[in-house]
Structures are given as C-alpha cells and as structure tokens.
C-alpha cells in the first residue's frame, strides 16, 4: 500500500479511488472465473472442444478487461468525455457496417469481425452513449439556450434505429430505459414523461406485431406453451440446488442448458452453489447500483451526476434482465450477466463502463474559490 506522502500517479489514484466500488467489481470478476469453470465444460464437450476451452478464454478476456478498467479509472472528467466521443463515433460507424458485412447469428446482425476478432459494437456503444447524453443534459442545464436535450433525443433516435435494424430489441429497451432515467434526473417535464411513456408503449406493441420472434417469446412466457426448454432448465437448476447447492462440478441440469456458460450462468450458480450464492451475487449488484446512485445524488457537478447514475443504471438493468430470465420472471432475452457471463465484447465493454465509474467517483479536492471570499486577518506586528 503506497504512503500518503507519496505523490506519484498510482499513489494518488489509490488514495482517491472508491475502494468499495473497486472491491465489488473485483469480486464479480472473480466469481466470473469460478463460475466459468463450473458452467462451461459441458458446453465445450458438447461441441467437441477441450473441457476448459471457454474457462481458459474467460481468463484470457479477464486480464485485458481488468487492465482496461484500471487504465480508464485514471482519467479525469474531460478525458472521459473525449474517450466517449471517440468511442461513440467509432461504434456508430461499426453499427452501420454490421448491417451490411456483419456476422448473422440466429437471424440478427450484431457482430463484426475486426482483425480476426468478433466484436459486438452495441456493447461498447452503451457507455459512450451514456457519457455523451450526460454531457448534453448537463450543458442544457448550465445554459438553457443550448439545445442539449434535443440533441440527446436525436442521438437516442439514431441509436435505437440502428439497434432495431439488427434487430436487438433487448439492447433497445436497455438504452431507452437508461436514457429515460437520466432525463428524469435532468428535470424532465411531465409532458415529456407522458409523451415518452406513450411512445414506449407504442414501440412495444409495434415490436410484438412486427417481429415474430419477439411475439413468440412473450407468448411462451405468458402461456408456457411452445419451446421453453432452456428457461425451464434454468429455473429447475436453481430449484435443484436448494439453499446450498449440490456441490462444485456436481450439477446435472446445467449439462442440458445450451447457453449455461453465457446467458444462464446464474442458474449454474444456483444449482452448484445454492440460492445463498445467488443472493450474494444479487446483493453485490444492488450494492453497486445503490452506491452509484447515492454518490451521484451527492455530486455537485451535473455532468458527473448524470454520467455516474446512467452508468450504474444500465449496469443494474442488464443484471436484472439476465437474472429475471434465469428465474423465469421475464421473457427470454439474450443478455449477459455483467462481469460473470462468458463473452469478450461484453466483458471488456463493461470494464470500460465501470472504469468510467471509478474515474468519475474519485475524490478530487475542490478548487478553492478566491473571488468574493473574505481575507483571513493577518497577524498584528509585534510592538
């Protein structure tokens, strides 16, 4: 541990970073590695790969993710905005490109190959989108004549159009929900609330009518009829585990779940380690979201307040959707569990996002305001 007298960048970072956040993120990363060894061997063997293929790759992905999170956490607010602007421009371009040259998976074009590596641009778009919208909301609040809210709405429309074109309605809901939460914090008028709420309902109805796979998932969730094998197995795995699980490596239902290493790793945690571990995971996610919102509410700077709140809200929404699907409380949706599910793009994108949270919540001394302050009385000269 560096000394408080040490003025090096690393020492300064250590004494200013929110170590509760850092501990929570590292805990989730550690759980991701442990659960990858529990959940992935059956999947790897099923498709003819080495038993620990996915677990090994998860560790390989985790190393750069940790490095990225720590590097981003050294940045200041201005550098975070610049990074987000560059990411936003690059990811919007890639999301356009993915519609034409992207890899098709289960009828959707969400992935693009760059230098032999598959990348999902929408994952990296989310933190950049949150930061830029936070900046636009803050600028409008600082100077009402700047149409920041309008620009944020236009940006939302562009992002939603690209996501729907893929189609990726899960990410669309995630982005819209986060944008709405940030706009509400920024003082959304009630007319806007009613309008956006109505548009959201209309969009949900349109998606149900226009996309057969969406209608099928909702119908299966409501009626229980049709192909509900994976979500049924996910729920049964948690029930099978009981309070303390059947033991590491002893799970049997996990072997039947096609995406046990990715979207249904939470179910594997329930089967092998029990409901107790599931509750611990939920509490860690809840702690991150609540601490982030509490920190944001105490923040004086509008940009930092909106940005931190937006980043932890999208983090929380994503975790709730994943765990809700695993527990059969929501319609099936391919959504990773942050830091825990297998996946390179998702893992590194979340590391960037949480690195931004660490950067924006670091304790920085406030600038001393000299204008208008009374001067301290000087000592009288000795007679």
PASEMI-578758 format. One record per residue (C-alpha): residue number from 1; residue in three letters; x, y, z. Coordinates in Angstrom, 2 decimals, decimal comma. Example, Ala and Ser with C-alpha at 12.3 -4.5 7.8 and 13.67 -1.06 7.14 Angstrom:
BEGIN
   i  aa      xx      yy      zz
   1 ala   12,30   -4,50    7,80
   2 ser   13,67   -1,06    7,14
# end
This chain:
BEGIN
   i  aa      xx      yy      zz
   1 unk    0,00    0,00    0,00
   2 unk    1,53    3,37   -1,01
   3 unk    2,27    6,00    1,60
   4 unk    0,06    9,06    1,91
   5 unk    3,21   11,14    1,41
   6 unk    3,77    9,53   -1,99
   7 unk    2,69   11,92   -4,76
   8 unk    3,03    9,51   -7,68
   9 unk    0,01    8,98  -10,01
  10 unk   -0,52    5,44   -8,71
  11 unk   -0,44    6,54   -5,08
  12 unk   -2,76    9,44   -5,81
  13 unk   -5,12    7,03   -7,58
  14 unk   -5,10    4,59   -4,64
  15 unk   -5,98    7,25   -2,06
  16 unk   -8,73    8,83   -4,21
  17 unk  -10,44    5,84   -5,84
  18 unk  -13,66    4,45   -4,34
  19 unk  -12,29    1,19   -2,94
  20 unk  -15,78   -0,16   -2,18
  21 unk  -16,61    0,03   -5,89
  22 unk  -13,26   -1,50   -6,77
  23 unk  -13,78   -4,40   -4,35
  24 unk  -17,27   -5,07   -5,72
  25 unk  -16,03   -5,13   -9,34
  26 unk  -13,12   -7,42   -8,50
  27 unk  -15,49   -9,74   -6,59
  28 unk  -17,72  -10,08   -9,64
  29 unk  -14,70  -10,74  -11,87
  30 unk  -13,52  -13,47   -9,51
  31 unk  -16,96  -15,03   -9,45
  32 unk  -17,00  -14,91  -13,25
  33 unk  -13,85  -17,03  -13,42
  34 unk  -15,06  -19,52  -10,80
  35 unk  -18,48  -19,93  -12,43
  36 unk  -16,90  -20,26  -15,86
  37 unk  -15,11  -23,40  -14,65
  38 unk  -18,44  -24,67  -13,30
  39 unk  -20,64  -23,83  -16,28
  40 unk  -18,56  -24,12  -19,44
  41 unk  -17,06  -27,67  -19,56
  42 unk  -20,35  -29,32  -20,53
  43 unk  -20,88  -26,80  -23,34
  44 unk  -17,32  -27,23  -24,62
  45 unk  -17,55  -31,03  -24,61
  46 unk  -20,91  -30,90  -26,39
  47 unk  -19,37  -29,11  -29,37
  48 unk  -16,14  -31,13  -29,39
  49 unk  -13,77  -28,68  -27,68
  50 unk  -11,42  -29,09  -24,75
  51 unk  -13,33  -29,15  -21,45
  52 unk  -11,81  -25,88  -20,23
  53 unk  -11,81  -24,07  -23,56
  54 unk  -14,31  -21,40  -22,53
  55 unk  -12,93  -21,13  -18,98
  56 unk   -9,44  -20,51  -20,32
  57 unk  -10,71  -17,91  -22,76
  58 unk  -12,65  -16,23  -19,95
  59 unk   -9,40  -15,78  -18,03
  60 unk   -7,70  -14,50  -21,19
  61 unk  -10,50  -11,95  -21,65
  62 unk  -10,47  -11,03  -17,97
  63 unk   -6,83   -9,88  -18,00
  64 unk   -7,28   -7,09  -20,60
  65 unk  -10,67   -6,23  -19,09
  66 unk   -9,07   -5,63  -15,70
  67 unk   -6,27   -3,62  -17,32
  68 unk   -8,76   -1,50  -19,30
  69 unk  -10,88   -0,81  -16,20
  70 unk   -7,85    0,34  -14,20
  71 unk   -6,42    2,48  -17,02
  72 unk   -9,76    4,22  -17,63
  73 unk  -10,12    4,87  -13,90
  74 unk   -7,02    7,13  -14,03
  75 unk   -8,74    9,60  -16,40
  76 unk  -10,40   12,85  -15,40
  77 unk  -13,87   14,01  -16,45
  78 unk  -12,67   15,84  -19,56
  79 unk  -10,68   12,82  -20,74
  80 unk  -13,69   10,59  -20,10
  81 unk  -15,80   12,81  -22,38
  82 unk  -13,17   12,70  -25,11
  83 unk  -12,87    8,92  -24,86
  84 unk  -16,66    8,57  -25,00
  85 unk  -16,93   10,82  -28,05
  86 unk  -14,31    8,80  -29,93
  87 unk  -15,99    5,53  -28,92
  88 unk  -19,42    6,82  -29,93
  89 unk  -18,24    7,85  -33,41
  90 unk  -16,42    4,55  -33,95
  91 unk  -19,25    2,36  -32,67
  92 unk  -21,94    4,17  -34,68
  93 unk  -19,85    3,57  -37,80
  94 unk  -19,43   -0,10  -36,91
  95 unk  -23,14   -0,50  -36,19
  96 unk  -23,88    0,75  -39,68
  97 unk  -21,23   -1,58  -41,11
  98 unk  -22,56   -4,57  -39,18
  99 unk  -25,86   -4,33  -41,07
 100 unk  -24,03   -5,00  -44,34
 101 unk  -20,96   -7,08  -43,50
 102 unk  -21,77   -8,34  -40,03
 103 unk  -21,95  -11,97  -38,98
 104 unk  -25,51  -13,31  -38,83
 105 unk  -26,34  -15,22  -35,65
 106 unk  -29,88  -16,55  -35,13
 107 unk  -31,28  -14,08  -37,65
 108 unk  -29,60  -10,99  -36,18
 109 unk  -26,61   -8,98  -37,40
 110 unk  -24,87   -7,86  -34,20
 111 unk  -21,27   -8,98  -34,65
 112 unk  -18,48   -7,84  -36,93
 113 unk  -15,05   -9,37  -37,41
 114 unk  -12,11   -7,00  -36,90
 115 unk   -8,63   -8,42  -37,47
 116 unk   -9,97  -11,90  -36,80
 117 unk  -11,73  -10,91  -33,56
 118 unk  -15,54  -10,83  -33,29
 119 unk  -16,78   -7,55  -31,79
 120 unk  -20,32   -6,54  -30,80
 121 unk  -20,35   -2,75  -31,32
 122 unk  -23,58   -2,21  -29,35
 123 unk  -21,84   -3,32  -26,14
 124 unk  -19,20   -0,58  -26,47
 125 unk  -21,79    1,93  -27,63
 126 unk  -23,68    1,87  -24,30
 127 unk  -21,10    3,55  -22,03
 128 unk  -20,22    6,09  -24,73
 129 unk  -23,91    6,86  -25,28
 130 unk  -24,47    7,38  -21,54
 131 unk  -21,49    9,75  -21,19
 132 unk  -22,39   11,89  -24,21
 133 unk  -26,06   12,13  -23,17
 134 unk  -24,98   13,09  -19,64
 135 unk  -22,81   15,85  -21,12
 136 unk  -25,67   17,10  -23,32
 137 unk  -28,13   17,15  -20,41
 138 unk  -25,58   18,95  -18,22
 139 unk  -24,84   21,56  -20,90
 140 unk  -28,54   22,30  -21,33
 141 unk  -28,95   22,69  -17,59
 142 unk  -25,93   25,01  -17,42
 143 unk  -27,04   27,08  -20,41
 144 unk  -30,75   26,59  -21,28
 145 unk  -30,26   28,20  -24,70
 146 unk  -28,09   25,19  -25,72
 147 unk  -30,48   22,52  -27,11
 148 unk  -28,72   19,69  -25,27
 149 unk  -31,93   17,80  -24,51
 150 unk  -32,93   17,91  -28,18
 151 unk  -29,52   16,65  -29,29
 152 unk  -29,73   13,84  -26,71
 153 unk  -33,15   12,88  -28,09
 154 unk  -31,81   12,86  -31,65
 155 unk  -28,88   10,68  -30,56
 156 unk  -31,33    8,30  -28,86
 157 unk  -33,31    8,06  -32,09
 158 unk  -30,19    7,23  -34,12
 159 unk  -29,03    4,55  -31,66
 160 unk  -32,50    2,99  -31,36
 161 unk  -32,90    2,89  -35,16
 162 unk  -29,58    1,05  -35,54
 163 unk  -30,41   -1,42  -32,77
 164 unk  -33,86   -2,19  -34,18
 165 unk  -32,33   -2,69  -37,63
 166 unk  -30,07   -5,50  -36,32
 167 unk  -32,58   -6,38  -34,66
 168 unk  -31,64   -6,26  -30,98
 169 unk  -34,71   -5,27  -29,00
 170 unk  -33,21   -6,20  -25,64
 171 unk  -30,44   -3,63  -26,01
 172 unk  -33,03   -1,18  -27,36
 173 unk  -35,09   -1,46  -24,16
 174 unk  -31,91   -1,17  -22,09
 175 unk  -30,77    2,01  -23,86
 176 unk  -34,20    3,64  -23,78
 177 unk  -34,71    2,85  -20,10
 178 unk  -31,32    4,28  -19,16
 179 unk  -31,87    7,41  -21,26
 180 unk  -35,25    7,93  -19,60
 181 unk  -33,75    7,59  -16,12
 182 unk  -31,04   10,15  -16,94
 183 unk  -33,55   12,56  -18,49
 184 unk  -35,72   12,24  -15,38
 185 unk  -32,72   13,18  -13,22
 186 unk  -32,07   16,13  -15,51
 187 unk  -35,56   17,53  -14,77
 188 unk  -37,75   16,00  -17,46
 189 unk  -41,06   17,93  -17,78
 190 unk  -44,21   15,91  -17,13
 191 unk  -45,30   16,42  -20,73
 192 unk  -42,12   14,71  -21,89
 193 unk  -42,72   11,89  -19,41
 194 unk  -46,22   11,26  -20,77
 195 unk  -45,03   11,51  -24,38
 196 unk  -42,06    9,20  -23,99
 197 unk  -44,16    6,73  -21,97
 198 unk  -46,74    6,65  -24,75
 199 unk  -44,05    6,16  -27,39
 200 unk  -42,58    3,33  -25,33
 201 unk  -45,93    1,52  -25,17
 202 unk  -46,48    2,09  -28,89
 203 unk  -42,98    0,76  -29,63
 204 unk  -43,60   -2,38  -27,57
 205 unk  -46,85   -3,05  -29,44
 206 unk  -45,12   -2,44  -32,78
 207 unk  -42,27   -4,81  -31,87
 208 unk  -44,77   -7,51  -30,86
 209 unk  -46,56   -7,10  -34,19
 210 unk  -43,52   -6,73  -36,45
 211 unk  -41,07   -9,32  -35,06
 212 unk  -42,35  -12,91  -34,84
 213 unk  -39,53  -13,98  -32,51
 214 unk  -40,48  -11,23  -30,05
 215 unk  -44,14  -12,23  -30,14
 216 unk  -43,12  -15,87  -29,69
 217 unk  -41,03  -15,15  -26,60
 218 unk  -43,75  -13,08  -24,98
 219 unk  -46,44  -15,66  -25,81
 220 unk  -44,31  -18,50  -24,43
 221 unk  -43,67  -16,52  -21,25
 222 unk  -47,36  -15,76  -20,74
 223 unk  -48,80  -19,15  -21,72
 224 unk  -45,94  -21,55  -21,02
 225 unk  -46,59  -23,20  -24,38
 226 unk  -44,00  -23,80  -27,09
 227 unk  -40,23  -24,20  -26,84
 228 unk  -39,40  -23,10  -23,30
 229 unk  -36,74  -25,76  -22,74
 230 unk  -33,79  -23,52  -21,86
 231 unk  -35,65  -21,20  -19,49
 232 unk  -37,37  -24,19  -17,86
 233 unk  -33,99  -25,85  -17,31
 234 unk  -32,56  -22,63  -15,92
 235 unk  -35,33  -22,36  -13,34
 236 unk  -35,12  -26,08  -12,50
 237 unk  -31,36  -25,78  -11,94
 238 unk  -31,90  -23,14   -9,26
 239 unk  -34,63  -25,22   -7,63
 240 unk  -32,43  -28,32   -7,76
 241 unk  -29,61  -26,50   -5,95
 242 unk  -31,71  -25,52   -2,96
 243 unk  -30,11  -23,27   -0,36
 244 unk  -26,53  -24,56   -0,52
 245 unk  -26,26  -26,30   -3,91
 246 unk  -25,33  -29,79   -4,95
 247 unk  -21,59  -29,03   -4,88
 248 unk  -18,97  -27,79   -7,38
 249 unk  -18,97  -29,92  -10,52
 250 unk  -21,93  -32,00   -9,33
 251 unk  -24,65  -30,22  -11,29
 252 unk  -26,61  -32,32  -13,78
 253 unk  -29,25  -29,95  -15,14
 254 unk  -26,54  -27,48  -16,23
 255 unk  -25,37  -30,06  -18,77
 256 unk  -28,68  -29,73  -20,60
 257 unk  -28,66  -25,92  -20,86
 258 unk  -27,22  -24,81  -24,25
 259 unk  -26,03  -21,39  -23,00
 260 unk  -25,09  -22,36  -19,45
 261 unk  -21,74  -20,56  -19,71
 262 unk  -23,23  -17,33  -21,04
 263 unk  -26,82  -16,18  -20,52
 264 unk  -27,63  -18,89  -17,93
 265 unk  -24,54  -18,89  -15,75
 266 unk  -26,69  -17,56  -12,89
 267 unk  -28,70  -20,79  -12,99
 268 unk  -25,49  -22,82  -12,78
 269 unk  -24,50  -20,80   -9,71
 270 unk  -27,85  -21,70   -8,16
 271 unk  -27,56  -25,42   -8,91
 272 unk  -23,99  -25,98   -7,74
 273 unk  -23,56  -23,33   -5,04
 274 unk  -27,14  -22,72   -3,97
 275 unk  -29,55  -19,86   -3,50
 276 unk  -27,15  -18,40   -0,93
 277 unk  -24,60  -17,58   -3,64
 278 unk  -27,36  -16,26   -5,91
 279 unk  -28,44  -13,87   -3,15
 280 unk  -24,82  -12,79   -2,62
 281 unk  -24,50  -12,03   -6,34
 282 unk  -27,74  -10,04   -6,26
 283 unk  -26,54   -8,09   -3,23
 284 unk  -23,26   -7,17   -4,94
 285 unk  -25,13   -5,84   -7,96
 286 unk  -27,59   -3,99   -5,73
 287 unk  -24,71   -2,50   -3,72
 288 unk  -23,04   -1,16   -6,89
 289 unk  -26,27    0,40   -8,19
 290 unk  -27,33    1,92   -4,86
 291 unk  -23,86    3,22   -4,03
 292 unk  -23,61    4,71   -7,51
 293 unk  -26,97    6,46   -7,25
 294 unk  -26,19    7,69   -3,73
 295 unk  -22,84    9,08   -4,90
 296 unk  -24,49   10,71   -7,91
 297 unk  -27,12   12,42   -5,77
 298 unk  -24,39   13,97   -3,59
 299 unk  -22,39   15,18   -6,59
 300 unk  -22,42   18,92   -7,29
 301 unk  -21,33   18,71  -10,92
 302 unk  -24,28   17,96  -13,22
 303 unk  -22,26   16,02  -15,79
 304 unk  -20,73   13,72  -13,18
 305 unk  -24,10   13,19  -11,51
 306 unk  -25,89   12,18  -14,72
 307 unk  -22,97   10,10  -16,01
 308 unk  -22,45    8,03  -12,84
 309 unk  -26,19    7,48  -12,45
 310 unk  -26,57    6,44  -16,09
 311 unk  -23,64    4,02  -15,99
 312 unk  -24,83    2,21  -12,86
 313 unk  -28,45    2,19  -14,08
 314 unk  -27,56    0,45  -17,35
 315 unk  -25,35   -1,94  -15,33
 316 unk  -28,26   -2,68  -12,98
 317 unk  -30,87   -3,01  -15,72
 318 unk  -28,72   -5,53  -17,57
 319 unk  -28,15   -7,65  -14,46
 320 unk  -31,86   -7,59  -13,54
 321 unk  -32,86   -8,72  -17,05
 322 unk  -30,36  -11,58  -17,01
 323 unk  -31,31  -12,84  -13,53
 324 unk  -35,03  -12,33  -14,25
 325 unk  -34,79  -14,55  -17,34
 326 unk  -32,86  -17,21  -15,39
 327 unk  -35,59  -17,27  -12,74
 328 unk  -38,32  -17,28  -15,40
 329 unk  -39,62  -13,90  -14,21
 330 unk  -39,16  -12,28  -17,64
 331 unk  -39,48  -13,38  -21,27
 332 unk  -36,32  -14,99  -22,64
 333 unk  -33,72  -12,50  -23,83
 334 unk  -30,05  -13,00  -24,64
 335 unk  -28,45  -10,66  -22,11
 336 unk  -25,16  -11,33  -20,35
 337 unk  -24,66  -11,03  -16,59
 338 unk  -22,04   -8,26  -16,19
 339 unk  -18,52   -9,50  -15,37
 340 unk  -19,79  -13,07  -14,87
 341 unk  -21,16  -14,39  -18,18
 342 unk  -18,73  -15,62  -20,83
 343 unk  -18,04  -13,16  -23,63
 344 unk  -15,18  -10,95  -24,74
 345 unk  -17,03   -7,90  -26,08
 346 unk  -19,42   -7,75  -23,16
 347 unk  -16,68   -8,21  -20,57
 348 unk  -14,34   -5,54  -21,92
 349 unk  -17,19   -3,10  -22,62
 350 unk  -18,43   -3,44  -19,04
 351 unk  -14,85   -2,96  -17,82
 352 unk  -14,70    0,33  -19,77
 353 unk  -18,04    1,37  -18,28
 354 unk  -17,06    0,60  -14,69
 355 unk  -13,65    2,16  -15,23
 356 unk  -15,54    5,34  -16,06
 357 unk  -17,49    4,99  -12,80
 358 unk  -14,24    4,64  -10,85
 359 unk  -12,78    7,67  -12,64
 360 unk  -15,79    9,92  -12,09
 361 unk  -16,24    8,98   -8,42
 362 unk  -12,62    9,54   -7,39
 363 unk  -12,24   12,07   -4,56
 364 unk  -10,70   15,19   -6,02
 365 unk  -10,03   18,32   -3,95
 366 unk  -12,42   21,12   -4,85
 367 unk  -10,88   24,18   -6,42
 368 unk  -10,54   26,95   -3,90
 369 unk  -12,76   29,87   -4,78
 370 unk  -10,92   33,09   -4,12
 371 unk  -13,33   35,58   -5,64
 372 unk  -15,70   37,05   -3,07
 373 unk  -14,11   35,35   -0,09
 374 unk  -13,11   37,36    2,94
 375 unk   -9,45   37,62    3,57
 376 unk   -8,09   35,99    6,67
 377 unk   -6,96   38,60    9,20
 378 unk   -3,24   38,99    9,28
 379 unk   -1,32   38,78   12,49
 380 unk   -0,62   42,16   14,03
 381 unk    3,04   43,10   14,05
 382 unk    4,73   42,77   17,40
 383 unk    5,17   46,04   19,21
# end
